[in-house]
Amino acid sequence: MRDCETRDNGFDVPFTTLQTGVIRGGTAANIVPRDCEVHFEFRYLPGADPEALEREIKSYAERVLEPEMRAVDPAAYIAFETRAEIPGLDPSVERAEQDRVTALAQALARNASIAKVAYATEAGLFQRAGIPSIICGPGSIGEAHKPNEFVTLEQVALCESFMARLVDELAR
């Protein structure tokens, strides 16, 4: 995918990715498995068409893989199940409410920087529903989702200060 879509160098990975995280099947090394599960995910950039990517994979499975499998066993098949769909937050959305939320977060954080992130949050779902959204908070994705993930006490203190300023702002 990195060779066939427009790159967005604002992301640390500037193209849509596909990764297989789990492959499960079989009961023993000397027995041909009855079933095999493959769990994969797309992480697509704003503007990419995840349905088109999914159609391409399904088409390949139907045209190439299933005929090869059925040549060995006519009952063989491939089934797809979507477990979750989390759209990315599109930072290019320009609406007055979105601009106000962004400006408020910058003021409360006392930080004018804006960056794009290459991980999923619920923010894209809120944005799709018309709710202005940003991603901010304590910690770093560099320490997240690891056996010893952590948030420093300094980050927690900064978050507490941010939240206190937010409460003060909303109470006006």
DSSP file with accessible surface (Angstrom, degrees, kcal/mol):
  #  RESIDUE AA STRUCTURE BP1 BP2  ACC     N-H-->O    O-->H-N    N-H-->O    O-->H-N    TCO  KAPPA ALPHA  PHI   PSI    X-CA   Y-CA   Z-CA
    1    1 A M    >>        0   0   70      0, 0.0     3,-1.1     0, 0.0     4,-0.6   0.000 360.0 360.0 360.0 -26.3    0.0    0.0    0.0
    2    2 A R  T 34  +     0   0  139      1,-0.2     3,-0.2     2,-0.2    15,-0.1   0.740 360.0  47.3 -65.3 -20.4    2.9    2.3    0.6
    3    3 A D  T 34 S+     0   0  137      1,-0.1    -1,-0.2     3,-0.0     4,-0.1   0.538 112.9  46.1 -96.0  -7.4    3.6    2.3   -3.2
    4    4 A C  T <4 S+     0   0  109     -3,-1.1     2,-0.3     2,-0.1    -2,-0.2   0.278 101.5  60.1-124.6  13.6    0.0    3.0   -4.4
    5    5 A E  S  < S-     0   0   49     -4,-0.6     2,-0.2    -3,-0.2    43,-0.0  -0.955  89.0 -89.6-136.8 160.6   -1.4    5.8   -2.3
    6    6 A T        -     0   0  130     -2,-0.3     2,-0.2     1,-0.1    -2,-0.1  -0.453  46.2-128.4 -66.4 132.3   -0.6    9.4   -1.5
    7    7 A R        -     0   0  111     -2,-0.2     2,-0.5     8,-0.1     8,-0.2  -0.534  12.0-156.0 -81.2 150.5    1.8    9.6    1.4
    8    8 A D    >   -     0   0   49      6,-1.7     3,-1.9    -2,-0.2     5,-0.1  -0.894   4.7-169.0-124.8  97.2    1.1   11.9    4.3
    9    9 A N  T 3  S+     0   0  130     -2,-0.5    -1,-0.1     1,-0.3     6,-0.1   0.486  75.5  82.2 -72.7   1.9    4.4   12.7    5.9
   10   10 A G  T 3  S+     0   0   44      4,-0.1   106,-0.7     3,-0.1     2,-0.3   0.686  85.1  70.8 -74.0 -17.7    2.7   14.2    8.9
   11   11 A F  S <  S-     0   0   19     -3,-1.9   106,-0.1     1,-0.1    -3,-0.1  -0.742  88.2-128.2 -95.7 149.0    2.3   10.7   10.3
   12   12 A D  S    S+     0   0  129     -2,-0.3    -1,-0.1     1,-0.3   105,-0.1   0.830 113.8  39.1 -66.9 -28.7    5.3    8.7   11.5
   13   13 A V  S    S-     0   0   58     -5,-0.1    -1,-0.3     1,-0.0     4,-0.1  -0.948  85.4-163.1-113.7 105.0    4.1    5.9    9.1
   14   14 A P        +     0   0   18      0, 0.0    -6,-1.7     0, 0.0     2,-0.3   0.149  61.4  49.0 -85.0  23.4    3.0    8.0    6.1
   15   15 A F  S    S-     0   0   40     -8,-0.2   -13,-0.1    28,-0.1     2,-0.1  -0.968  93.9 -80.8-151.4 163.9    0.9    5.3    4.4
   16   16 A T        -     0   0    2     -2,-0.3     2,-0.3   -15,-0.2    28,-0.2  -0.419  47.8-157.8 -66.3 141.6   -1.8    2.7    5.1
   17   17 A T  E     -A   43   0A  46     26,-2.5    26,-2.5    -2,-0.1     2,-0.4  -0.881  14.2-161.4-122.8 156.5   -0.6   -0.5    6.7
   18   18 A L  E     +A   42   0A  72     -2,-0.3     2,-0.4    24,-0.2    24,-0.2  -0.998  18.2 175.4-132.2 129.1   -1.9   -4.0    6.9
   19   19 A Q  E     -A   41   0A  87     22,-2.2    22,-2.3    -2,-0.4     2,-0.6  -0.994  27.7-139.1-139.1 145.2   -0.6   -6.4    9.5
   20   20 A T  E     +A   40   0A  72     -2,-0.4    20,-0.2    20,-0.2     3,-0.1  -0.926  24.4 171.3-100.2 119.7   -1.4   -9.9   10.6
   21   21 A G  E     +     0   0A  52     18,-1.9     2,-0.4    -2,-0.6    19,-0.2   0.706  61.8  31.0-102.3 -24.5   -1.2  -10.1   14.4
   22   22 A V  E     +A   39   0A  58     17,-1.4    17,-3.0     2,-0.0     2,-0.4  -0.998  49.7 177.4-141.0 132.8   -2.6  -13.6   15.1
   23   23 A I  E     +A   38   0A 122     -2,-0.4     2,-0.4    15,-0.2    15,-0.2  -0.992  17.5 173.1-129.5 124.4   -2.6  -16.9   13.3
   24   24 A R  E     +A   37   0A 136     13,-2.7    13,-3.6    -2,-0.4     2,-0.3  -0.997  14.0 118.5-137.2 133.1   -4.2  -19.8   15.1
   25   25 A G  E     +A   36   0A  46     -2,-0.4    11,-0.2    11,-0.2    -2,-0.0  -0.914  38.1  39.8 178.6 157.5   -4.9  -23.3   13.9
   26   26 A G        -     0   0   39      9,-0.8    -1,-0.2    -2,-0.3     3,-0.1   0.071  52.4-126.1  82.7 165.6   -4.3  -27.0   14.5
   27   27 A T  S    S+     0   0  127      1,-0.4     2,-0.3     4,-0.3    -1,-0.1   0.513  84.6  11.7-124.9 -18.9   -3.9  -29.2   17.5
   28   28 A A  S >  S-     0   0   46      3,-0.4     3,-1.5     1,-0.1    -1,-0.4  -0.983  71.3-112.5-158.2 157.6   -0.6  -30.9   16.9
   29   29 A A  T 3  S+     0   0  119     -2,-0.3    -1,-0.1     1,-0.3    -3,-0.0   0.779 115.4  49.0 -65.7 -25.0    2.4  -30.7   14.6
   30   30 A N  T 3  S+     0   0  146      2,-0.1     2,-0.4    -3,-0.0    -1,-0.3   0.219  97.7  80.7-102.7  15.8    1.7  -34.0   12.9
   31   31 A I  S <  S-     0   0   89     -3,-1.5    -3,-0.4     0, 0.0    -4,-0.3  -0.986  80.9-122.8-124.0 129.2   -2.0  -33.3   12.2
   32   32 A V        -     0   0  133     -2,-0.4    -6,-0.1     1,-0.1    -2,-0.1  -0.534  41.5-113.0 -66.5 125.3   -3.3  -31.3    9.3
   33   33 A P        -     0   0   66      0, 0.0    -1,-0.1     0, 0.0     3,-0.1  -0.308  15.6-152.6 -64.3 142.8   -5.4  -28.5   10.9
   34   34 A R  S    S+     0   0  218      1,-0.2     2,-0.3    -3,-0.0    -2,-0.0   0.860  81.9  18.7 -75.6 -40.7   -9.2  -28.5   10.3
   35   35 A D        -     0   0   88      2,-0.0    -9,-0.8     0, 0.0     2,-0.3  -0.911  60.1-166.8-131.0 157.4   -9.4  -24.7   10.7
   36   36 A C  E     -A   25   0A  84     -2,-0.3     2,-0.4   -11,-0.2   -11,-0.2  -0.972   8.0-159.0-144.7 129.3   -7.0  -21.8   10.6
   37   37 A E  E     -A   24   0A  87    -13,-3.6   -13,-2.7    -2,-0.3     2,-0.5  -0.917   5.0-171.0-108.2 136.0   -7.8  -18.3   11.9
   38   38 A V  E     -A   23   0A  75     -2,-0.4     2,-0.6   -15,-0.2   -15,-0.2  -0.989   5.6-162.0-126.3 118.9   -5.9  -15.2   10.7
   39   39 A H  E     +A   22   0A  53    -17,-3.0   -18,-1.9    -2,-0.5   -17,-1.4  -0.909  20.6 164.2-102.9 123.8   -6.5  -11.9   12.4
   40   40 A F  E     -A   20   0A  72     -2,-0.6     2,-0.3   -20,-0.2   -20,-0.2  -0.904  16.9-159.8-135.1 163.7   -5.4   -8.9   10.5
   41   41 A E  E     -A   19   0A  72    -22,-2.3   -22,-2.2    -2,-0.3     2,-0.4  -0.996  11.5-139.6-144.3 149.6   -6.0   -5.1   10.6
   42   42 A F  E     -A   18   0A  39     -2,-0.3     2,-0.5   -24,-0.2   -24,-0.2  -0.857   5.3-165.3 -98.3 143.3   -5.7   -2.1    8.5
   43   43 A R  E     -A   17   0A 106    -26,-2.5   -26,-2.5    -2,-0.4     2,-0.3  -0.936  26.9-175.0-122.7 101.8   -4.4    1.2    9.8
   44   44 A Y        -     0   0   43     -2,-0.5    44,-0.2   -28,-0.2     3,-0.1  -0.743  22.4-119.2-107.4 150.6   -5.5    3.5    7.1
   45   45 A L    >   -     0   0   15     -2,-0.3     3,-2.4     1,-0.1    45,-0.1  -0.444  45.1 -85.0 -78.1 154.3   -4.8    7.2    6.6
   46   46 A P  T 3  S+     0   0   39      0, 0.0    -1,-0.1     0, 0.0     3,-0.1  -0.355 121.0  30.5 -55.0 135.8   -7.6    9.7    6.4
   47   47 A G  T 3  S+     0   0   83      1,-0.4     2,-0.1    -3,-0.1    -2,-0.0   0.166  92.4 118.7  96.4 -19.1   -8.9    9.8    2.8
   48   48 A A    <   -     0   0   24     -3,-2.4    -1,-0.4     1,-0.1    -4,-0.1  -0.422  66.2-126.0 -75.2 159.4   -8.0    6.1    2.2
   49   49 A D     >  -     0   0   76      1,-0.2     4,-1.8    -3,-0.1     3,-0.4  -0.824  24.7-178.3-110.3  94.1  -10.9    3.7    1.3
   50   50 A P  H  > S+     0   0   17      0, 0.0     4,-2.5     0, 0.0     5,-0.2   0.842  83.1  58.6 -64.2 -30.2  -10.8    0.8    3.7
   51   51 A E  H  > S+     0   0   90      1,-0.2     4,-2.6     2,-0.2     5,-0.2   0.904 105.2  49.8 -65.0 -38.3  -13.8   -0.9    2.0
   52   52 A A  H  > S+     0   0   33     -3,-0.4     4,-2.2     2,-0.2    -1,-0.2   0.905 110.6  50.0 -65.8 -38.8  -11.8   -0.9   -1.3
   53   53 A L  H  X S+     0   0   27     -4,-1.8     4,-2.0     2,-0.2    -2,-0.2   0.931 111.9  47.7 -64.3 -43.6   -8.8   -2.5    0.5
   54   54 A E  H  X S+     0   0   50     -4,-2.5     4,-2.7     1,-0.2     5,-0.2   0.915 110.1  52.3 -64.3 -41.8  -11.1   -5.1    2.1
   55   55 A R  H  X S+     0   0  148     -4,-2.6     4,-2.7     1,-0.2    -1,-0.2   0.899 107.6  53.3 -60.5 -39.3  -12.7   -5.9   -1.3
   56   56 A E  H  X S+     0   0  136     -4,-2.2     4,-2.2     2,-0.2    -1,-0.2   0.923 110.9  45.4 -62.9 -43.8   -9.2   -6.4   -2.8
   57   57 A I  H  X S+     0   0   45     -4,-2.0     4,-2.4     2,-0.2    -2,-0.2   0.938 114.4  48.0 -65.9 -45.3   -8.3   -8.9   -0.2
   58   58 A K  H  X S+     0   0   65     -4,-2.7     4,-2.6     1,-0.2    -2,-0.2   0.910 110.7  51.9 -62.9 -39.8  -11.6  -10.8   -0.5
   59   59 A S  H  X S+     0   0   45     -4,-2.7     4,-3.0    -5,-0.2     5,-0.3   0.924 109.6  49.2 -62.9 -43.1  -11.3  -10.8   -4.3
   60   60 A Y  H  X>S+     0   0  116     -4,-2.2     4,-2.7     1,-0.2     5,-1.3   0.927 111.1  50.3 -62.0 -42.9   -7.8  -12.3   -4.1
   61   61 A A  I  <>S+     0   0    4     -4,-2.4     5,-3.2     3,-0.2    -2,-0.2   0.929 115.4  42.8 -61.5 -43.1   -9.0  -15.0   -1.6
   62   62 A E  I  <5S+     0   0  121     -4,-2.6    -2,-0.2     3,-0.2    -1,-0.2   0.898 121.5  38.5 -70.4 -42.2  -11.9  -15.9   -3.9
   63   63 A R  I  <5S+     0   0  156     -4,-3.0    -2,-0.2    -5,-0.2    -3,-0.2   0.854 134.2  11.7 -79.0 -36.4  -10.0  -15.8   -7.2
   64   64 A V  I  X5S+     0   0   38     -4,-2.7     4,-1.3    -5,-0.3    -3,-0.2   0.849 126.0  39.9-111.4 -55.2   -6.7  -17.4   -6.1
   65   65 A L  I  ><S+     0   0   63     -5,-1.3     4,-2.5     2,-0.2     5,-0.2   0.935 111.8  50.2 -73.1 -48.4   -6.7  -19.0   -2.7
   66   66 A E  H  ><S+     0   0   20     -5,-3.2     4,-3.1     1,-0.2     5,-0.2   0.917 109.0  51.8 -61.7 -42.8  -10.0  -20.7   -2.5
   67   67 A P  H  > S+     0   0   66      0, 0.0     4,-1.3     0, 0.0    -1,-0.2   0.922 112.0  47.7 -59.8 -38.8   -9.6  -22.5   -5.9
   68   68 A E  H  X S+     0   0  126     -4,-1.3     4,-0.7     2,-0.2    -2,-0.2   0.918 114.1  46.7 -65.5 -41.9   -6.2  -23.8   -4.8
   69   69 A M  H >X S+     0   0   71     -4,-2.5     4,-2.5     1,-0.2     3,-1.1   0.921 110.8  51.8 -65.9 -42.4   -7.7  -25.0   -1.4
   70   70 A R  H 3< S+     0   0  108     -4,-3.1    -1,-0.2     1,-0.3    -2,-0.2   0.731  97.6  66.5 -71.1 -20.2  -10.7  -26.6   -3.1
   71   71 A A  H 3< S+     0   0   88     -4,-1.3    -1,-0.3    -5,-0.2    -2,-0.2   0.809 112.0  35.3 -66.4 -27.7   -8.4  -28.5   -5.4
   72   72 A V  H << S+     0   0  130     -3,-1.1    -2,-0.2    -4,-0.7    -1,-0.2   0.849 140.8   7.7 -89.4 -43.0   -7.3  -30.3   -2.3
   73   73 A D    ><  -     0   0   86     -4,-2.5     3,-2.4     1,-0.1    -1,-0.3  -0.907  62.0-151.9-144.4 111.7  -10.6  -30.4   -0.4
   74   74 A P  T 3  S+     0   0  108      0, 0.0    -4,-0.1     0, 0.0    -1,-0.1   0.716  96.9  59.9 -58.5 -18.7  -13.9  -29.3   -2.1
   75   75 A A  T 3  S+     0   0   73     -6,-0.1    -5,-0.1    -5,-0.1    -6,-0.0   0.550  79.6 115.7 -86.3  -5.5  -15.3  -28.2    1.2
   76   76 A A    <   +     0   0   21     -3,-2.4     2,-0.3    -7,-0.2    -6,-0.1  -0.303  38.3 158.4 -67.1 145.7  -12.5  -25.7    1.9
   77   77 A Y        -     0   0  150     -8,-0.1     2,-0.4     2,-0.0    -2,-0.0  -0.980  36.3-128.5-157.7 167.4  -13.5  -22.0    2.2
   78   78 A I        -     0   0   51     -2,-0.3     2,-0.4   -20,-0.1   -12,-0.0  -0.993  23.3-171.0-123.6 129.5  -12.4  -18.7    3.5
   79   79 A A        -     0   0   76     -2,-0.4     2,-0.4     2,-0.0    -2,-0.0  -0.948   8.3-150.9-120.5 143.0  -14.8  -16.6    5.6
   80   80 A F        -     0   0   69     -2,-0.4     2,-0.4     2,-0.0    -2,-0.0  -0.909  11.1-176.4-113.9 142.1  -14.3  -13.0    6.7
   81   81 A E        -     0   0  143     -2,-0.4     2,-0.6     0, 0.0    -2,-0.0  -0.978  19.3-142.6-138.2 122.7  -15.6  -11.4    9.8
   82   82 A T        +     0   0   84     -2,-0.4     3,-0.1     1,-0.2    -2,-0.0  -0.762  18.8 179.5 -84.6 120.4  -15.2   -7.7   10.7
   83   83 A R        -     0   0  163     -2,-0.6     2,-0.3     1,-0.3    -1,-0.2   0.787  64.6  -6.6 -90.6 -34.4  -14.7   -7.4   14.4
   84   84 A A        -     0   0   75      2,-0.0     2,-0.4     0, 0.0    -1,-0.3  -0.981  50.9-156.6-159.0 153.2  -14.2   -3.7   14.7
   85   85 A E        +     0   0   86     -2,-0.3    -3,-0.0    -3,-0.1     0, 0.0  -0.975  14.0 177.2-136.1 118.4  -13.9   -0.6   12.5
   86   86 A I        -     0   0   80     -2,-0.4     2,-0.1    38,-0.0    37,-0.1  -0.915  18.5-148.4-125.5 102.8  -12.3    2.4   13.9
   87   87 A P        -     0   0   12      0, 0.0    37,-0.4     0, 0.0    34,-0.3  -0.408  24.1-111.7 -69.3 147.0  -11.9    5.4   11.5
   88   88 A G        -     0   0   36    -44,-0.2     2,-0.4    36,-0.1    32,-0.1  -0.393  32.5-101.0 -73.2 154.2   -8.9    7.6   12.0
   89   89 A L        -     0   0   39     28,-0.2    28,-0.1    -2,-0.1    35,-0.1  -0.652  34.7-140.1 -73.4 126.4   -9.3   11.2   13.2
   90   90 A D    >   -     0   0   47     -2,-0.4     3,-1.5     1,-0.1    -1,-0.1  -0.804  14.4-168.4 -94.8 106.2   -9.0   13.4   10.1
   91   91 A P  T 3  S+     0   0   64      0, 0.0    -1,-0.1     0, 0.0    -2,-0.0   0.643  80.3  70.0 -71.6  -9.3   -7.0   16.4   11.1
   92   92 A S  T 3   +     0   0   77      2,-0.1     2,-0.3    -3,-0.1    -2,-0.0   0.561  67.2 116.8 -85.5  -4.9   -7.9   18.2    7.9
   93   93 A V    <   -     0   0   33     -3,-1.5     2,-0.6     1,-0.1    -4,-0.0  -0.468  48.5-166.8 -64.2 123.2  -11.6   18.7    9.0
   94   94 A E        +     0   0  163     -2,-0.3     2,-0.3     4,-0.1    -1,-0.1  -0.907  25.3 140.0-120.6 102.8  -12.1   22.4    9.2
   95   95 A R     >  -     0   0   74     -2,-0.6     4,-2.8     1,-0.1     5,-0.2  -0.969  59.3-114.9-135.1 154.3  -15.2   23.5   11.0
   96   96 A A  H  > S+     0   0   56     -2,-0.3     4,-2.3     1,-0.2     5,-0.2   0.916 116.6  48.6 -57.0 -44.3  -15.7   26.3   13.3
   97   97 A E  H  > S+     0   0   87      1,-0.2     4,-2.3     2,-0.2    -1,-0.2   0.909 111.7  49.6 -64.6 -40.6  -16.5   24.0   16.3
   98   98 A Q  H  > S+     0   0   13      1,-0.2     4,-2.6     2,-0.2    -1,-0.2   0.925 110.4  50.7 -63.0 -43.3  -13.5   21.8   15.6
   99   99 A D  H  X S+     0   0   87     -4,-2.8     4,-2.6     1,-0.2    -1,-0.2   0.897 110.3  49.8 -62.3 -38.5  -11.3   24.9   15.4
  100  100 A R  H  X S+     0   0  159     -4,-2.3     4,-2.6    -5,-0.2    -1,-0.2   0.913 111.1  48.4 -66.7 -42.3  -12.6   26.1   18.7
  101  101 A V  H  X S+     0   0   51     -4,-2.3     4,-2.6     2,-0.2    -2,-0.2   0.934 113.2  48.0 -63.4 -43.3  -12.0   22.8   20.4
  102  102 A T  H  X S+     0   0   30     -4,-2.6     4,-2.5     1,-0.2    -2,-0.2   0.940 112.8  47.6 -62.6 -46.3   -8.5   22.6   19.0
  103  103 A A  H  X S+     0   0   53     -4,-2.6     4,-2.5     1,-0.2    -1,-0.2   0.901 111.6  51.0 -63.0 -40.5   -7.7   26.2   20.2
  104  104 A L  H  X S+     0   0   54     -4,-2.6     4,-3.0     2,-0.2     5,-0.3   0.940 110.6  48.3 -62.5 -46.3   -9.2   25.5   23.6
  105  105 A A  H  X S+     0   0   14     -4,-2.6     4,-2.5     1,-0.2    -2,-0.2   0.912 111.3  50.8 -62.5 -39.8   -7.0   22.4   24.0
  106  106 A Q  H  X>S+     0   0   53     -4,-2.5     5,-2.1     2,-0.2     4,-0.9   0.924 112.8  46.2 -63.1 -42.3   -3.9   24.3   22.9
  107  107 A A  H  <5S+     0   0   68     -4,-2.5     3,-0.5     1,-0.2    -2,-0.2   0.935 114.8  46.0 -66.2 -45.1   -4.6   27.0   25.4
  108  108 A L  H  <5S+     0   0   12     -4,-3.0    -1,-0.2     1,-0.2    -2,-0.2   0.860 115.9  45.6 -67.4 -34.4   -5.3   24.7   28.3
  109  109 A A  H  <5S-     0   0   47     -4,-2.5    -1,-0.2    -5,-0.3    -2,-0.2   0.616 102.8-134.4 -79.8 -14.0   -2.3   22.5   27.5
  110  110 A R  T  <5S+     0   0  185     -4,-0.9     2,-0.3    -3,-0.5    -3,-0.2   0.911  73.1 109.8  57.1  43.2   -0.2   25.7   27.1
  111  111 A N      < -     0   0   87     -5,-2.1    -2,-0.2    -6,-0.2    -1,-0.2  -0.927  52.9-166.4-151.8 119.4    1.2   24.1   24.0
  112  112 A A        +     0   0   79     -2,-0.3    -6,-0.1    -3,-0.1    -5,-0.1   0.462  52.2 117.7 -89.3   0.3    0.4   25.3   20.5
  113  113 A S        -     0   0   85     -7,-0.1     2,-0.4     1,-0.0    -2,-0.1  -0.343  43.1-167.2 -73.9 149.1    1.8   22.2   18.7
  114  114 A I        +     0   0  119     -2,-0.0     2,-0.3     2,-0.0    -2,-0.0  -0.998  12.3 171.9-131.3 134.9   -0.4   20.0   16.6
  115  115 A A        -     0   0   86     -2,-0.4     2,-0.3     2,-0.0  -104,-0.1  -0.949  29.7-121.2-139.6 160.7    0.7   16.6   15.4
  116  116 A K        -     0   0   72   -106,-0.7     2,-0.4    -2,-0.3  -104,-0.2  -0.804  26.0-151.1-100.4 145.4   -0.8   13.6   13.7
  117  117 A V        -     0   0   47     -2,-0.3   -28,-0.2   -28,-0.1     2,-0.1  -0.930  12.6-146.5-121.5 145.1   -0.8   10.2   15.4
  118  118 A A  S    S+     0   0   40     -2,-0.4     2,-0.3     2,-0.1  -107,-0.0  -0.253  70.5  86.0-103.8  44.1   -0.7    6.7   13.8
  119  119 A Y  S    S-     0   0   75     -2,-0.1     2,-0.3   -76,-0.0    -2,-0.1  -0.944  77.3-103.6-138.5 162.9   -2.7    4.9   16.4
  120  120 A A        +     0   0   54     -2,-0.3     2,-0.3   -32,-0.1   -32,-0.1  -0.643  39.7 157.2 -93.1 142.0   -6.4    4.4   16.9
  121  121 A T    >   -     0   0   34     -2,-0.3     3,-0.7   -34,-0.3     4,-0.3  -0.892  55.7 -99.6-142.1 176.9   -8.7    6.0   19.4
  122  122 A E  T >> S+     0   0  124     -2,-0.3     4,-2.1     1,-0.2     3,-0.7   0.579 100.0  95.0 -75.9  -7.2  -12.4    6.7   19.6
  123  123 A A  H 3> S+     0   0    8      1,-0.3     4,-2.8     2,-0.2    -1,-0.2   0.873  80.1  53.7 -56.2 -39.3  -11.8   10.2   18.3
  124  124 A G  H <> S+     0   0    2     -3,-0.7     4,-2.4   -37,-0.4    -1,-0.3   0.863 107.3  51.5 -64.7 -34.6  -12.5    9.2   14.7
  125  125 A L  H <> S+     0   0   71     -3,-0.7     4,-1.4    -4,-0.3    -2,-0.2   0.920 111.6  46.8 -66.2 -43.5  -15.8    7.7   15.7
  126  126 A F  H  <>S+     0   0  106     -4,-2.1     5,-2.7     2,-0.2     3,-0.2   0.929 112.5  50.1 -63.0 -44.2  -16.8   10.9   17.5
  127  127 A Q  H ><5S+     0   0   21     -4,-2.8     3,-2.1     1,-0.2    -2,-0.2   0.920 107.1  53.8 -61.3 -42.8  -15.7   13.0   14.5
  128  128 A R  H 3<5S+     0   0  149     -4,-2.4    -1,-0.2     1,-0.3    -2,-0.2   0.844 106.4  54.0 -59.6 -32.3  -17.7   10.8   12.2
  129  129 A A  T 3<5S-     0   0   77     -4,-1.4    -1,-0.3    -3,-0.2    -2,-0.2   0.402 126.8-102.3 -83.2   2.9  -20.8   11.5   14.4
  130  130 A G  T < 5S+     0   0   43     -3,-2.1    -3,-0.2     1,-0.3    -2,-0.1   0.605  79.5 134.2  89.4  12.2  -20.2   15.2   14.0
  131  131 A I      < -     0   0   87     -5,-2.7    -1,-0.3    -6,-0.2    -2,-0.1  -0.854  61.4-119.3 -98.5 118.6  -18.6   15.8   17.4
  132  132 A P        -     0   0   33      0, 0.0     2,-0.3     0, 0.0    -5,-0.0  -0.318  43.7-174.6 -55.7 135.3  -15.4   17.9   17.3
  133  133 A S        +     0   0   10      2,-0.0     2,-0.3    -9,-0.0   -31,-0.1  -0.979  22.2 174.6-141.4 146.9  -12.6   15.8   18.6
  134  134 A I        -     0   0   55     -2,-0.3     2,-0.5     2,-0.1    -7,-0.0  -0.903  27.8-125.8-137.3 167.6   -8.9   15.9   19.4
  135  135 A I        +     0   0   59     -2,-0.3     2,-0.3   -14,-0.0    -2,-0.0  -0.981  45.7 138.6-117.9 120.6   -6.5   13.5   21.0
  136  136 A C        +     0   0   79     -2,-0.5    -2,-0.1     2,-0.0   -31,-0.0  -0.980  12.9 113.7-152.6 158.9   -4.6   14.6   24.1
  137  137 A G        -     0   0   52     -2,-0.3    19,-0.0     2,-0.1     2,-0.0  -0.894  57.4 -53.7 158.2 175.7   -3.6   13.2   27.3
  138  138 A P  S    S+     0   0   57      0, 0.0    18,-0.1     0, 0.0     2,-0.1  -0.309  87.8  28.1 -76.3 160.1   -0.8   12.0   29.6
  139  139 A G  S    S-     0   0   26     13,-0.1     2,-0.4    -2,-0.0    12,-0.1  -0.259  78.6 -88.6  90.0-174.2    1.9    9.5   28.6
  140  140 A S    >>  -     0   0   62     10,-0.4     3,-1.8     1,-0.1     4,-0.7  -0.998  15.5-131.2-140.8 140.3    3.5    8.6   25.4
  141  141 A I  G >4 S+     0   0   75     -2,-0.4     3,-0.6     1,-0.3    -1,-0.1   0.782 106.5  71.8 -62.1 -21.8    2.5    6.0   22.8
  142  142 A G  G 34 S+     0   0   35      1,-0.2    -1,-0.3    -3,-0.0    -3,-0.0   0.755 105.5  36.0 -64.5 -24.0    6.2    4.9   23.0
  143  143 A E  G <4 S+     0   0   65     -3,-1.8     3,-0.5     7,-0.1     7,-0.4   0.465 101.0 100.6-104.3  -5.2    5.5    3.4   26.4
  144  144 A A  S << S+     0   0   23     -4,-0.7     4,-0.1    -3,-0.6     7,-0.0  -0.434  76.7  18.7 -84.6 157.2    2.0    2.2   25.7
  145  145 A H  S    S+     0   0  161      1,-0.2    -1,-0.2    -2,-0.1    -4,-0.0   0.838  94.2 115.5  57.1  41.1    0.8   -1.4   24.9
  146  146 A K  S >  S-     0   0  118     -3,-0.5     3,-1.8     1,-0.0    -1,-0.2  -0.898  82.4-100.6-130.9 162.8    4.0   -3.1   26.3
  147  147 A P  T 3  S+     0   0  131      0, 0.0    -2,-0.1     0, 0.0    -1,-0.0   0.849 123.3  32.9 -55.2 -34.0    4.4   -5.4   29.2
  148  148 A N  T 3  S+     0   0  144     -4,-0.1    -4,-0.0     2,-0.0     0, 0.0  -0.215  84.3 165.5-116.6  44.4    5.7   -2.6   31.4
  149  149 A E    <   +     0   0  113     -3,-1.8     2,-0.3     1,-0.0    -5,-0.2  -0.214  11.7 169.1 -61.0 152.4    3.7    0.3   30.1
  150  150 A F        -     0   0  110     -7,-0.4   -10,-0.4   -10,-0.2     2,-0.4  -0.981  35.1-141.9-158.0 163.0    3.6    3.4   32.3
  151  151 A V        -     0   0   70     -2,-0.3     5,-0.0   -12,-0.1    -2,-0.0  -0.996  35.4-121.2-128.3 129.5    2.8    7.0   32.6
  152  152 A T     >  -     0   0   57     -2,-0.4     4,-2.0     1,-0.1     5,-0.2  -0.309  16.9-120.6 -70.0 154.4    5.2    9.2   34.6
  153  153 A L  H  > S+     0   0  152      1,-0.2     4,-2.6     2,-0.2     5,-0.2   0.861 115.2  59.3 -61.4 -34.0    4.0   11.1   37.6
  154  154 A E  H  > S+     0   0  140      1,-0.2     4,-2.3     2,-0.2    -1,-0.2   0.925 105.6  48.0 -60.8 -42.4    5.0   14.3   35.9
  155  155 A Q  H  > S+     0   0   60      2,-0.2     4,-2.2     1,-0.2    -2,-0.2   0.888 110.4  51.4 -66.0 -38.6    2.6   13.5   33.0
  156  156 A V  H  X S+     0   0   57     -4,-2.0     4,-2.6     2,-0.2    -2,-0.2   0.926 109.8  50.0 -63.5 -42.4   -0.2   12.7   35.5
  157  157 A A  H  X S+     0   0   46     -4,-2.6     4,-2.3     2,-0.2    -2,-0.2   0.915 110.2  50.0 -63.7 -41.3    0.5   16.1   37.2
  158  158 A L  H  X S+     0   0   91     -4,-2.3     4,-2.3     1,-0.2    -1,-0.2   0.901 110.8  50.4 -63.4 -38.2    0.4   17.9   33.9
  159  159 A C  H  X S+     0   0   37     -4,-2.2     4,-2.9     2,-0.2    -2,-0.2   0.915 108.2  51.9 -65.9 -42.5   -2.9   16.1   33.1
  160  160 A E  H  X S+     0   0  129     -4,-2.6     4,-2.4     1,-0.2    -2,-0.2   0.921 110.7  48.2 -60.8 -41.6   -4.4   17.1   36.4
  161  161 A S  H  X S+     0   0   55     -4,-2.3     4,-2.3     2,-0.2    -2,-0.2   0.915 111.4  50.3 -64.8 -41.8   -3.5   20.8   35.8
  162  162 A F  H  X S+     0   0   32     -4,-2.3     4,-2.4     1,-0.2    -2,-0.2   0.937 111.6  47.9 -59.6 -48.9   -5.0   20.6   32.3
  163  163 A M  H  X S+     0   0   93     -4,-2.9     4,-2.7     1,-0.2    -2,-0.2   0.887 109.9  52.4 -63.9 -38.2   -8.2   19.1   33.7
  164  164 A A  H  X S+     0   0   51     -4,-2.4     4,-2.4    -5,-0.2    -1,-0.2   0.926 110.7  47.8 -63.7 -41.8   -8.4   21.8   36.4
  165  165 A R  H  X S+     0   0   49     -4,-2.3     4,-2.4     2,-0.2    -2,-0.2   0.890 111.1  51.9 -65.3 -36.5   -8.0   24.5   33.8
  166  166 A L  H  X S+     0   0   41     -4,-2.4     4,-2.9     2,-0.2     5,-0.2   0.942 109.2  48.9 -65.2 -44.7  -10.7   22.8   31.7
  167  167 A V  H  X S+     0   0   89     -4,-2.7     4,-1.8     1,-0.2    -2,-0.2   0.937 112.1  49.3 -60.0 -44.5  -13.1   22.7   34.6
  168  168 A D  H  X S+     0   0  105     -4,-2.4     4,-0.6     1,-0.2    -1,-0.2   0.917 112.5  48.1 -60.4 -43.5  -12.5   26.4   35.3
  169  169 A E  H >< S+     0   0   71     -4,-2.4     3,-0.9     1,-0.2    -2,-0.2   0.917 113.2  46.3 -65.0 -44.5  -13.1   27.2   31.6
  170  170 A L  H 3< S+     0   0  122     -4,-2.9    -1,-0.2     1,-0.2    -2,-0.2   0.759 106.0  60.7 -72.1 -23.2  -16.3   25.2   31.4
  171  171 A A  H 3<        0   0   82     -4,-1.8    -1,-0.2    -5,-0.2    -2,-0.2   0.632 360.0 360.0 -78.3 -12.5  -17.6   26.7   34.7
  172  172 A R    <<        0   0  222     -3,-0.9    -3,-0.0    -4,-0.6    -4,-0.0  -0.227 360.0 360.0 -69.3 360.0  -17.5   30.2   33.2
